[in-house]
Amino acid sequence: MCSLYDLVELLEDNEKCVILKVKDNSQMRLICLGCFSGNETMFRLTKGKNHTCTVFHDNGKSFSWEFGASGHTLVTDSVWKCAELICECIANDFGIQIE
C-alpha cells in the first residue's frame, strides 16, 4: 500500500503555506487511501498555529476548512482524515515545519 507521499510532489514551500501537487495517473491510488475522491489535483496547507487546508479538484472547484489552536471547522470524518494525511505527509515525509 502506498502513502500520500508517493502520490504527490512538493510544488511550493514558503513562509505562509505548503502546496502539494498530485502526480499524474494517481487517481485510483488516492481513492485507495480511503478518504479522497480521486479527482484531487492539489492540496494547500497554511502554516502557523491555525491552518487552512484547501483541496483543489480537476473540475476547477476547491473547498477549504480551518483547524488549529483557535478551534476548527466542523467537517466529516473523511475530510478530517484527508487533513491528517496531508499534515503527516508535509511534516513527516517532507520534513517541513508547519507550526
DOZALO-502760 format. One line per field, with one value per atom (N, C-alpha, C): residue in three letters; atom name; x, y, z; chain. Coordinates in steps of 0.1 Angstrom, whole numbers, plus 2048, in hexadecimal, padded with zeros to 3 digits. Layout:
res	(ALA, ...)
atom	(CA, ...)
X	(X, ...)
Y	(Y, ...)
Z	(Z, ...)
chain	(A, ...)
***
This chain:
res	(MET, MET, MET, CYS, CYS, CYS, SER, SER, SER, LEU, LEU, LEU, TYR, TYR, TYR, ASP, ASP, ASP, LEU, LEU, LEU, VAL, VAL, VAL, GLU, GLU, GLU, LEU, LEU, LEU, LEU, LEU, LEU, GLU, GLU, GLU, ASP, ASP, ASP, ASN, ASN, ASN, GLU, GLU, GLU, LYS, LYS, LYS, CYS, CYS, CYS, VAL, VAL, VAL, ILE, ILE, ILE, LEU, LEU, LEU, LYS, LYS, LYS, VAL, VAL, VAL, LYS, LYS, LYS, ASP, ASP, ASP, ASN, ASN, ASN, SER, SER, SER, GLN, GLN, GLN, MET, MET, MET, ARG, ARG, ARG, LEU, LEU, LEU, ILE, ILE, ILE, CYS, CYS, CYS, LEU, LEU, LEU, GLY, GLY, GLY, CYS, CYS, CYS, PHE, PHE, PHE, SER, SER, SER, GLY, GLY, GLY, ASN, ASN, ASN, GLU, GLU, GLU, THR, THR, THR, MET, MET, MET, PHE, PHE, PHE, ARG, ARG, ARG, LEU, LEU, LEU, THR, THR, THR, LYS, LYS, LYS, GLY, GLY, GLY, LYS, LYS, LYS, ASN, ASN, ASN, HIS, HIS, HIS, THR, THR, THR, CYS, CYS, CYS, THR, THR, THR, VAL, VAL, VAL, PHE, PHE, PHE, HIS, HIS, HIS, ASP, ASP, ASP, ASN, ASN, ASN, GLY, GLY, GLY, LYS, LYS, LYS, SER, SER, SER, PHE, PHE, PHE, SER, SER, SER, TRP, TRP, TRP, GLU, GLU, GLU, PHE, PHE, PHE, GLY, GLY, GLY, ALA, ALA, ALA, SER, SER, SER, GLY, GLY, GLY, HIS, HIS, HIS, THR, THR, THR, LEU, LEU, LEU, VAL, VAL, VAL, THR, THR, THR, ASP, ASP, ASP, SER, SER, SER, VAL, VAL, VAL, TRP, TRP, TRP, LYS, LYS, LYS, CYS, CYS, CYS, ALA, ALA, ALA, GLU, GLU, GLU, LEU, LEU, LEU, ILE, ILE, ILE, CYS, CYS, CYS, GLU, GLU, GLU, CYS, CYS, CYS, ILE, ILE, ILE, ALA, ALA, ALA, ASN, ASN, ASN, ASP, ASP, ASP, PHE, PHE, PHE, GLY, GLY, GLY, ILE, ILE, ILE, GLN, GLN, GLN, ILE, ILE, ILE, GLU, GLU, GLU)
atom	(N, CA, C, N, CA, C, N, CA, C, N, CA, C, N, CA, C, N, CA, C, N, CA, C, N, CA, C, N, CA, C, N, CA, C, N, CA, C, N, CA, C, N, CA, C, N, CA, C, N, CA, C, N, CA, C, N, CA, C, N, CA, C, N, CA, C, N, CA, C, N, CA, C, N, CA, C, N, CA, C, N, CA, C, N, CA, C, N, CA, C, N, CA, C, N, CA, C, N, CA, C, N, CA, C, N, CA, C, N, CA, C, N, CA, C, N, CA, C, N, CA, C, N, CA, C, N, CA, C, N, CA, C, N, CA, C, N, CA, C, N, CA, C, N, CA, C, N, CA, C, N, CA, C, N, CA, C, N, CA, C, N, CA, C, N, CA, C, N, CA, C, N, CA, C, N, CA, C, N, CA, C, N, CA, C, N, CA, C, N, CA, C, N, CA, C, N, CA, C, N, CA, C, N, CA, C, N, CA, C, N, CA, C, N, CA, C, N, CA, C, N, CA, C, N, CA, C, N, CA, C, N, CA, C, N, CA, C, N, CA, C, N, CA, C, N, CA, C, N, CA, C, N, CA, C, N, CA, C, N, CA, C, N, CA, C, N, CA, C, N, CA, C, N, CA, C, N, CA, C, N, CA, C, N, CA, C, N, CA, C, N, CA, C, N, CA, C, N, CA, C, N, CA, C, N, CA, C, N, CA, C, N, CA, C, N, CA, C, N, CA, C, N, CA, C, N, CA, C, N, CA, C, N, CA, C, N, CA, C, N, CA, C, N, CA, C)
X	(808, 800, 809, 805, 80D, 807, 80F, 80B, 808, 803, 801, 80E, 819, 826, 82A, 826, 829, 821, 816, 80D, 80D, 816, 817, 825, 827, 834, 832, 83D, 83D, 83E, 834, 834, 839, 836, 83A, 83B, 845, 847, 84C, 844, 848, 844, 846, 843, 834, 82B, 81D, 816, 81B, 813, 81C, 816, 81D, 812, 817, 80E, 813, 80A, 80E, 806, 80C, 806, 805, 7F9, 7F6, 7FD, 805, 80B, 801, 805, 7FC, 7F9, 7ED, 7E9, 7E9, 7E6, 7E6, 7D7, 7CE, 7C0, 7BB, 7BE, 7B9, 7C0, 7CD, 7D5, 7D0, 7CC, 7C6, 7BA, 7B1, 7A5, 7A8, 7B2, 7B6, 7BB, 7BE, 7C2, 7B6, 7AA, 79E, 797, 79C, 794, 794, 79C, 79C, 792, 78E, 785, 78C, 799, 7A0, 7A1, 799, 79A, 7A1, 7A9, 7B0, 7BD, 7C0, 7CC, 7D7, 7D3, 7DD, 7D7, 7E0, 7DD, 7E5, 7DF, 7E6, 7E3, 7EE, 7ED, 7F4, 7ED, 7F4, 7FC, 806, 80F, 80A, 80E, 80B, 804, 7FF, 7F7, 7EA, 7E4, 7D8, 7DA, 7D3, 7D5, 7C8, 7CA, 7BF, 7C4, 7BC, 7BF, 7B6, 7BB, 7B4, 7B7, 7AC, 7AD, 7A8, 7B0, 7AC, 7A9, 79E, 79A, 79C, 79C, 79E, 793, 788, 77D, 77E, 789, 78C, 786, 77F, 779, 782, 780, 788, 780, 784, 77E, 789, 786, 78F, 788, 790, 78C, 797, 794, 79E, 79F, 7AB, 7AD, 7B9, 7BB, 7C7, 7C4, 7CD, 7CC, 7BF, 7B9, 7AD, 7A0, 7A1, 795, 796, 78A, 78A, 77C, 77C, 770, 76A, 75D, 757, 757, 75E, 75F, 75C, 759, 757, 764, 762, 76E, 778, 772, 77B, 783, 77D, 784, 78F, 78C, 796, 7A1, 79E, 7A9, 7B2, 7AC, 7B4, 7BD, 7B9, 7C1, 7CD, 7CA, 7D4, 7DF, 7DA, 7E4, 7EC, 7E6, 7ED, 7F8, 7F3, 7FD, 808, 805, 80F, 819, 814, 81D, 826, 821, 829, 833, 82F, 838, 841, 83C, 844, 84C, 845, 84C, 855, 850, 858, 860, 85E, 866, 864, 858, 855, 84E, 853, 84D, 840, 835, 828, 823, 828, 824, 82E)
Y	(7F4, 800, 80C, 816, 823, 82D, 837, 842, 84F, 859, 866, 86B, 869, 86E, 868, 85C, 855, 85B, 862, 867, 876, 87D, 88B, 890, 89C, 8A2, 8B0, 8B5, 8C2, 8CC, 8D5, 8DF, 8ED, 8EF, 8FC, 8FA, 900, 900, 90E, 917, 924, 927, 934, 937, 936, 936, 937, 929, 921, 915, 90B, 8FF, 8F4, 8EF, 8ED, 8E8, 8DB, 8D1, 8C4, 8C2, 8BD, 8BA, 8AB, 8A7, 898, 894, 889, 884, 87F, 87F, 87A, 86B, 867, 859, 853, 85C, 857, 856, 858, 858, 84C, 840, 834, 832, 835, 833, 83D, 849, 853, 84D, 847, 841, 836, 82F, 823, 828, 835, 83A, 83B, 83B, 83A, 847, 852, 85E, 868, 865, 86E, 869, 872, 86F, 86A, 86E, 86A, 875, 880, 88B, 897, 895, 8A0, 8A2, 8AF, 8B3, 8B9, 8C0, 8C7, 8C8, 8CA, 8CC, 8D8, 8E1, 8EC, 8ED, 8EE, 8EF, 8FB, 904, 910, 90C, 914, 912, 91A, 916, 91E, 916, 91D, 916, 912, 919, 916, 913, 909, 904, 906, 909, 908, 8FD, 8F3, 8E8, 8EA, 8EB, 8EC, 8E0, 8DA, 8CF, 8D5, 8D3, 8D8, 8CB, 8CD, 8C1, 8C4, 8BA, 8BB, 8C3, 8C5, 8CD, 8DC, 8E0, 8EE, 8F2, 8EA, 8EE, 8EA, 8F0, 8ED, 8EF, 8EA, 8EC, 8ED, 8F5, 8F7, 8F5, 8F2, 8F2, 8F6, 8FA, 8FF, 8F7, 8F6, 8EF, 8F4, 8F1, 8F5, 8FA, 903, 907, 90E, 915, 91D, 916, 909, 901, 8FB, 8F7, 8F1, 8F2, 8F0, 8EF, 8E1, 8E0, 8D3, 8CC, 8C1, 8B9, 8AB, 8A3, 895, 88E, 881, 879, 877, 875, 873, 880, 88B, 898, 89A, 897, 898, 88E, 882, 879, 87E, 885, 88C, 896, 89E, 8A8, 8A1, 896, 88F, 889, 883, 87E, 889, 894, 89F, 8A5, 8A7, 8AC, 8A3, 896, 88C, 88B, 88C, 88C, 898, 8A3, 8AF, 8AF, 8AC, 8AD, 8A1, 895, 889, 885, 885, 880, 88A, 896, 8A1, 8A8, 8A6, 8AD, 8BC, 8C1, 8CF, 8D3, 8DD, 8E2, 8EA, 8E6, 8ED, 8F6, 8F5, 8FD, 907)
Z	(800, 800, 800, 7F8, 7F8, 802, 803, 80C, 803, 809, 802, 7FC, 803, 7FF, 7F1, 7EF, 7E2, 7D6, 7D9, 7CF, 7CC, 7D4, 7D2, 7D0, 7CB, 7CB, 7D1, 7D7, 7DD, 7D3, 7D2, 7C8, 7CE, 7DB, 7E1, 7F0, 7F6, 804, 807, 80C, 810, 81E, 823, 831, 834, 82A, 82D, 82B, 822, 81F, 818, 817, 80F, 805, 7F9, 7EE, 7E9, 7E9, 7E3, 7D6, 7CC, 7BF, 7BE, 7BA, 7B8, 7AB, 7AC, 7A0, 796, 789, 77F, 781, 77D, 77E, 78C, 796, 7A4, 7A9, 7A1, 7A5, 7AD, 7A8, 7AE, 7BC, 7BC, 7C8, 7D3, 7CF, 7D8, 7DF, 7D6, 7DB, 7E5, 7E2, 7EB, 7F9, 7FA, 808, 811, 80B, 814, 816, 812, 815, 809, 7FF, 7F3, 7E8, 7E0, 7D5, 7C8, 7C7, 7BB, 7B1, 7B3, 7A9, 7AF, 7B9, 7BF, 7B7, 7B6, 7AE, 7B6, 7C1, 7CA, 7D8, 7E1, 7EF, 7F4, 7FB, 801, 810, 818, 827, 82B, 832, 838, 844, 847, 852, 85E, 86A, 876, 880, 88A, 895, 890, 886, 880, 871, 86C, 85E, 856, 84A, 840, 836, 835, 82B, 81F, 813, 807, 7FE, 7F8, 7EF, 7E2, 7D7, 7CA, 7C2, 7B9, 7B1, 7A2, 79A, 78C, 784, 78B, 784, 787, 78E, 790, 79E, 7A5, 7B2, 7BD, 7C8, 7D4, 7E0, 7EB, 7F8, 803, 80D, 818, 826, 830, 83D, 846, 853, 85C, 868, 86E, 87A, 881, 88D, 894, 8A2, 8A8, 8B6, 8B9, 8AF, 8B2, 8B0, 8AC, 8AA, 89C, 897, 88A, 884, 877, 86F, 870, 872, 873, 866, 865, 858, 85B, 850, 851, 855, 85A, 85E, 852, 846, 83A, 837, 838, 836, 840, 84D, 857, 855, 850, 84C, 841, 838, 82D, 833, 83C, 843, 84A, 851, 859, 84F, 844, 83A, 834, 831, 82B, 835, 841, 84B, 84E, 84F, 851, 846, 83A, 82E, 82E, 831, 830, 83C, 848, 854, 854, 853, 855, 848, 83D, 831, 82A, 829, 823, 82D, 83A, 845, 846, 843, 843, 850, 857, 863, 85F, 864, 860, 86C, 877, 882, 887)
chain	(A, A, A, A, A, A, A, A, A, A, A, A, A, A, A, A, A, A, A, A, A, A, A, A, A, A, A, A, A, A, A, A, A, A, A, A, A, A, A, A, A, A, A, A, A, A, A, A, A, A, A, A, A, A, A, A, A, A, A, A, A, A, A, A, A, A, A, A, A, A, A, A, A, A, A, A, A, A, A, A, A, A, A, A, A, A, A, A, A, A, A, A, A, A, A, A, A, A, A, A, A, A, A, A, A, A, A, A, A, A, A, A, A, A, A, A, A, A, A, A, A, A, A, A, A, A, A, A, A, A, A, A, A, A, A, A, A, A, A, A, A, A, A, A, A, A, A, A, A, A, A, A, A, A, A, A, A, A, A, A, A, A, A, A, A, A, A, A, A, A, A, A, A, A, A, A, A, A, A, A, A, A, A, A, A, A, A, A, A, A, A, A, A, A, A, A, A, A, A, A, A, A, A, A, A, A, A, A, A, A, A, A, A, A, A, A, A, A, A, A, A, A, A, A, A, A, A, A, A, A, A, A, A, A, A, A, A, A, A, A, A, A, A, A, A, A, A, A, A, A, A, A, A, A, A, A, A, A, A, A, A, A, A, A, A, A, A, A, A, A, A, A, A, A, A, A, A, A, A, A, A, A, A, A, A, A, A, A, A, A, A, A, A, A, A, A, A)
***
